[in-house]
Amino acid sequence: MEEIRDDDIVISGISGRFPSSNNVREFVENLFNKVDMTDDDESRWKHFHNDVPRRFGKIRNLEKFDASFFSTLNKHANWTDPQMRILLEHAYEAILDAGISPQSLVGSKTGVFVGCSNSDARDAFMHRYPPKDGYVVLGNANFYMANRVSYALGLCGPSFTVDTACSSSAYALDCAFHYIQSGVCDAALVGGTQLNLNCGVTQEYSK
């Protein structure tokens, strides 16, 4: 096998959603224009605790998802963590950004490596609506984040989610680099997601 040098591995496509920014281009423009991408509205949670910042960044359109595009049943989509739905969308867009047809990757040794630490949606679903079928479990399991992308896009490389707290996404990137370097996979999708739907974790960390 031909040796793969460090500089043979490049990042060729990128996509993402960020506070007050629907894509990478908007995010970059907001940064350069020094736009405050945080706000103090109470649409996510009420201001009731002094240790929880009043201003925080929120991404838009959490409720929107084209289930049929990803061959997903509506029932499954409704019980799926928004993080997983967004991850699917931006994995697809990152491939397009690289100038590659997603269909050309079907069956390829393309790995998927995702950093994800927690799921507020899972906690809410499990608490309020005890699962009566597998949709709630599979749609909100952290370990399934990467696997869902691989399945949806027909990728046959290594696929797993890592959780190393704040360094999860960086570690996912490191894993992808070494898997490509060692020849385990020919290419990789690397992603990271963090979506706070309640302030419980922030409140506990503040203590």
C-alpha positions as CSV (number, residue, x, y, z in Angstrom):
1,M,0.0,0.0,0.0
2,E,1.3,3.4,-0.9
3,E,2.3,5.5,2.1
4,I,0.0,8.4,2.8
5,R,1.8,11.5,3.9
6,D,0.3,14.0,6.3
7,D,0.0,16.7,3.6
8,D,-1.9,14.3,1.4
9,I,-4.9,14.6,3.6
10,V,-7.0,17.7,3.1
11,I,-10.3,19.2,4.1
12,S,-12.2,19.6,0.8
13,G,-15.7,20.5,1.9
14,I,-17.4,22.1,4.8
15,S,-21.0,22.9,6.0
16,G,-22.5,23.9,9.3
17,R,-25.2,25.8,11.2
18,F,-24.3,28.2,13.9
19,P,-26.0,30.8,16.2
20,S,-27.9,33.3,14.0
21,S,-26.1,31.8,11.0
22,N,-27.7,29.3,8.7
23,N,-24.5,28.3,7.0
24,V,-20.7,28.8,7.1
25,R,-20.8,31.8,4.8
26,E,-23.2,33.7,7.1
27,F,-21.2,32.7,10.2
28,V,-18.0,34.1,8.7
29,E,-19.7,37.3,7.6
30,N,-21.1,37.8,11.0
31,L,-17.7,37.3,12.6
32,F,-15.9,39.7,10.3
33,N,-18.7,42.3,10.8
34,K,-18.6,41.8,14.6
35,V,-22.3,40.9,14.8
36,D,-23.5,39.8,18.2
37,M,-24.9,36.4,17.5
38,T,-26.4,36.0,21.0
39,D,-29.7,37.3,22.4
40,D,-31.6,37.3,25.6
41,D,-35.1,36.2,24.4
42,E,-36.7,33.4,26.4
43,S,-37.8,31.2,23.5
44,R,-35.5,28.4,24.6
45,W,-35.8,28.8,28.4
46,K,-36.9,31.3,31.0
47,H,-34.4,33.5,32.9
48,F,-34.7,32.2,36.4
49,H,-31.2,31.5,37.7
50,N,-28.4,33.9,38.3
51,D,-25.7,31.4,37.3
52,V,-27.2,30.8,33.8
53,P,-26.2,33.5,31.3
54,R,-29.1,35.6,30.1
55,R,-27.6,35.8,26.6
56,F,-26.7,32.8,24.5
57,G,-26.5,31.7,20.9
58,K,-29.4,29.8,19.2
59,I,-29.5,28.1,15.9
60,R,-32.6,28.5,13.7
61,N,-35.2,26.1,12.3
62,L,-34.7,23.2,14.7
63,E,-38.2,21.9,13.8
64,K,-37.6,21.7,10.0
65,F,-36.4,18.5,8.3
66,D,-37.1,16.9,4.9
67,A,-37.8,13.4,6.0
68,S,-38.6,12.0,2.6
69,F,-35.2,13.3,1.2
70,F,-33.4,11.1,3.6
71,S,-35.8,8.2,3.2
72,T,-37.0,8.6,6.8
73,L,-40.5,7.9,8.1
74,N,-42.3,10.9,9.4
75,K,-42.8,9.2,12.7
76,H,-39.1,8.4,13.0
77,A,-38.2,12.0,12.1
78,N,-40.6,13.4,14.7
79,W,-38.9,11.4,17.5
80,T,-35.4,12.1,16.3
81,D,-33.0,14.4,18.1
82,P,-32.7,17.7,16.1
83,Q,-29.0,17.3,16.4
84,M,-29.1,14.1,14.3
85,R,-31.4,15.7,11.7
86,I,-29.1,18.7,11.4
87,L,-26.1,16.4,11.2
88,L,-27.6,14.5,8.3
89,E,-28.4,17.7,6.4
90,H,-24.9,19.2,6.8
91,A,-23.1,15.9,6.1
92,Y,-24.9,15.9,2.7
93,E,-24.1,19.6,2.1
94,A,-20.4,19.2,3.0
95,I,-20.1,16.5,0.4
96,L,-21.6,18.8,-2.2
97,D,-19.3,21.6,-1.0
98,A,-16.4,19.3,-1.8
99,G,-17.6,19.1,-5.4
100,I,-18.6,15.4,-5.0
101,S,-21.9,13.7,-5.8
102,P,-23.2,12.0,-2.7
103,Q,-24.4,9.1,-4.9
104,S,-20.8,8.4,-6.0
105,L,-19.8,7.6,-2.4
106,V,-22.4,4.8,-2.0
107,G,-20.6,1.6,-1.0
108,S,-17.2,3.4,-0.6
109,K,-14.8,3.2,2.3
110,T,-15.8,6.6,3.6
111,G,-15.8,6.9,7.4
112,V,-18.0,9.0,9.6
113,F,-16.6,10.4,12.8
114,V,-18.9,12.5,15.0
115,G,-18.3,14.3,18.3
116,C,-21.3,14.6,20.5
117,S,-21.5,14.9,24.3
118,N,-25.2,15.0,25.3
119,S,-28.8,15.0,24.0
120,D,-31.3,17.2,25.8
121,A,-33.9,16.0,23.3
122,R,-33.4,12.3,24.4
123,D,-33.7,13.3,28.1
124,A,-37.0,15.2,27.3
125,F,-38.5,12.4,25.2
126,M,-37.6,9.7,27.7
127,H,-39.0,11.7,30.6
128,R,-42.2,12.9,29.0
129,Y,-43.0,10.1,26.6
130,P,-41.7,6.7,27.7
131,P,-40.7,4.8,24.6
132,K,-43.3,2.5,23.2
133,D,-41.2,1.5,20.2
134,G,-37.6,1.8,19.0
135,Y,-38.0,5.2,17.3
136,V,-37.3,7.2,20.5
137,V,-34.3,5.1,21.4
138,L,-32.6,5.0,18.0
139,G,-33.5,8.6,17.2
140,N,-31.9,10.0,20.3
141,A,-28.9,7.7,21.0
142,N,-25.5,9.5,20.8
143,F,-23.8,6.4,19.6
144,Y,-26.2,6.3,16.6
145,M,-25.3,9.8,15.3
146,A,-22.5,8.7,13.0
147,N,-24.2,5.4,12.1
148,R,-27.3,7.2,10.9
149,V,-25.2,9.3,8.5
150,S,-23.4,6.3,7.2
151,Y,-26.7,4.4,6.7
152,A,-28.5,7.4,5.0
153,L,-25.6,8.0,2.6
154,G,-24.7,4.3,2.0
155,L,-21.1,4.7,3.3
156,C,-19.2,1.5,4.2
157,G,-16.2,2.9,6.2
158,P,-15.8,3.0,10.0
159,S,-18.5,4.9,11.7
160,F,-18.6,5.9,15.4
161,T,-19.4,8.8,17.8
162,V,-16.9,10.0,20.4
163,D,-17.5,11.8,23.6
164,T,-14.5,13.5,25.2
165,A,-16.6,16.5,26.5
166,C,-15.4,19.8,25.1
167,S,-12.8,18.2,22.8
168,S,-15.2,15.7,21.2
169,S,-15.2,17.3,17.7
170,A,-11.4,17.7,17.7
171,Y,-10.9,14.1,18.7
172,A,-13.3,13.0,16.0
173,L,-11.1,14.9,13.5
174,D,-8.0,13.3,14.9
175,C,-9.6,9.8,14.5
176,A,-10.5,10.5,10.9
177,F,-7.0,11.7,10.1
178,H,-5.4,8.5,11.5
179,Y,-7.9,6.2,9.9
180,I,-7.3,7.7,6.5
181,Q,-3.5,7.7,7.1
182,S,-3.5,4.0,8.0
183,G,-5.6,3.1,5.0
184,V,-8.7,2.0,7.0
185,C,-10.8,4.4,5.0
186,D,-10.3,6.4,1.8
187,A,-12.2,9.5,2.9
188,A,-14.1,10.7,5.9
189,L,-17.0,12.9,7.1
190,V,-16.2,14.6,10.4
191,G,-18.8,16.4,12.4
192,G,-19.6,17.8,15.8
193,T,-22.9,18.8,17.4
194,Q,-24.0,20.5,20.6
195,L,-27.5,21.7,21.1
196,N,-28.7,22.9,24.5
197,L,-32.5,22.7,24.8
198,N,-32.6,23.4,28.5
199,C,-30.3,25.1,30.9
200,G,-29.8,22.2,33.3
201,V,-26.3,21.3,32.3
202,T,-25.2,24.9,32.3
203,Q,-26.7,25.4,35.7
204,E,-24.9,22.3,37.2
205,Y,-21.5,23.3,35.6
206,S,-21.8,26.8,37.2
207,K,-21.8,25.2,40.6
